[in-house]
Amino acid sequence: MTKPETEWNLIREKPPGILQLYLGQIIWLAAIPALGTYYGTTQVGWSLPGSSEIVKLTPESAAWMAGLAWLAMLAGVGVMGWAVQWMSQTFGTKPNLTQSTAFSCYTAFPLFLAGICGLYPSLWLALIAGTLAASASAWLLYTGLPTFMNIPKEQGFIYASSILCIGLVVLVALMITTVIFWGMGIGPEYISVIK
């Protein structure tokens, strides 16, 4: 985050192995929002405006949702790594899947870190943290891709925009999958507690 130019070159030249990347970093980074949200929704809860009730999730329901969210984040990093590698052919670069997955992981780091805000479920906190994290990830993507792929900044802008669009498609696909599961009856179970 503080010296992206140096780090992108280092990651391109000496990326960790794909297994090392997943076992050493991605599974732990993806656990931050999953565990934070599990704790926040089962122990802290949230209240609706004008209500004296605190709403929480049952521990079993929250565990299922946190586990599925964790798996979705692991898959999302892999899909985005594949997309970075796939799109690279268009721009005349040839990173391997490990390099592309590493780039995807490090670009998403602010989003993973924002998951700490799940400890305290609040709409405004989620909106502020999500906006800041998405902005930081977009900044890393747009500034880092030309350096990482060793291409001109003009091509990097088009490449980064394409990757951002693919990321939005992945996000919408996850949302649709969630709606389908909830429609099948696999959704959260709520507990209401009077303050």
CORBELNOR-V634820 format. One record per pair of residues at least 12 apart in sequence whose C-alpha atoms are under 10 Angstrom apart, sorted by the first residue. I is the first residue (numbers start at 1). J is the second residue. Records with the same first field share a line. If there is no record, write none. Layout:
BEGIN
I = J  J
END
This chain:
BEGIN
1 = 106  107  109  110  136  137  140
4 = 140  143  144  147  148
5 = 140  143  144  145  146  147  148
6 = 144  147  148
7 = 106  144  147  148
8 = 102  103  106  140  143  144  145  146  147  148  149  150
9 = 144  147  148  149  150
10 = 148
11 = 98  99  100  102  103  106  148
12 = 95  96  98  99  100  102  103  147  148  149  150
13 = 99  148
14 = 99
15 = 96  98  99  100  101  102  103
16 = 98  99  101  102
17 = 97  98  99  101  102
18 = 78  97  98  99  100  101  102
19 = 98
20 = 98
21 = 98  99  101  102  105
22 = 74  77  78  101  102  105
25 = 102  105  106
26 = 73  74  77  78  101  102  105  106  108  109  112
27 = 70  71  73  74
28 = 70  74  112
29 = 70  73  74  105  108  109  110  111  112  113  115
30 = 69  70  71  72  73  74  77  105  108  109  111  112  113  115
31 = 66  67  69  70  71  73  74  112  113  115  116
32 = 70  111  112  113  114  115  116  117  118  119
33 = 66  69  70  73  111  112  113  114  115  116  117  118  119
34 = 62  63  65  66  67  68  69  70  71  73  112  115  116  118  119
35 = 62  63  66  67  69  70  115  116  118  119
36 = 66  114  115  116  117  118  119  120  121
37 = 62  63  65  66  69  115  116  117  118  119  120  121
38 = 57  58  59  60  61  62  63  64  65  66  67  118  119
39 = 57  59  62  63  66  118  119  120  121
40 = 56  57  62  116  117  118  119  120  121  122
41 = 55  56  57  58  59  61  62  118  119  120  121  190
42 = 55  56  57  58  59  60  61  62  63  119  190  191
43 = 56  57  58  59  119  120
44 = 56  57  118  119  120  121
45 = 57  119  120  121  122  190  191  192  193
46 = 120  121  122  123  192
47 = 121  122  192  193  194  195
48 = 122
51 = 194  195
52 = 192  193  194  195
53 = 191  192  193  194  195
54 = 191  192  193  194  195
55 = 190  191  192  193  194
56 = 121  188  189  190  191  192  193
57 = 188  189  190  191  192
58 = 188  189  190  191
59 = 188  189  190  191
60 = 188  189
61 = 186  187  188  189  190
62 = 187  188  189  190
63 = 188
64 = 186  187  188
65 = 178  186  187  188
68 = 178
69 = 174  178
72 = 171  174
73 = 112  174
74 = 105
75 = 170
76 = 104  105  167  170  171  174
77 = 100  101  102  103  104  105  106  107  108  167
78 = 97  98  100  101  102  104  105
79 = 101  104  166  167  170
80 = 100  101  103  104  105  108  163  164  166  167  170
81 = 96  97  98  99  100  101  102  103  104  105  163
82 = 96  97  98  99  100  101  104
83 = 97  100  101  104  162  163  166  167
84 = 96  97  99  100  101  103  104  145  149  159  160  162  163  166
85 = 97  98  99  100  101  103
86 = 100
87 = 159  160  162  163
88 = 100  149  159
90 = 159
91 = 149  151  152  155  156  158  159
92 = 149  150  151
93 = 148  149  150  151
94 = 149
95 = 148  149
99 = 148  149
100 = 148  149
103 = 140  141  144  145  148  149
104 = 137  141  163
106 = 137  140  141  144
107 = 134  136  137  138  139  140  141  142  144  145
108 = 133  134  136  137  138  140  141
109 = 133  134  136  137  140
110 = 129  130  132  133  134  135  136  137  138  140
111 = 129  130  131  132  133  134  135  136  137
112 = 133
113 = 129  130  133
114 = 126  128  129  130  131  132  133  134
115 = 129  130  133
116 = 129
117 = 129  130
137 = 164
138 = 160  161  164
140 = 160
141 = 156  157  159  160  161  163  164
142 = 156  157  158  159  160  161  163  164
143 = 156  157  160
144 = 156  160
145 = 157  159  160  163
146 = 159  160
END
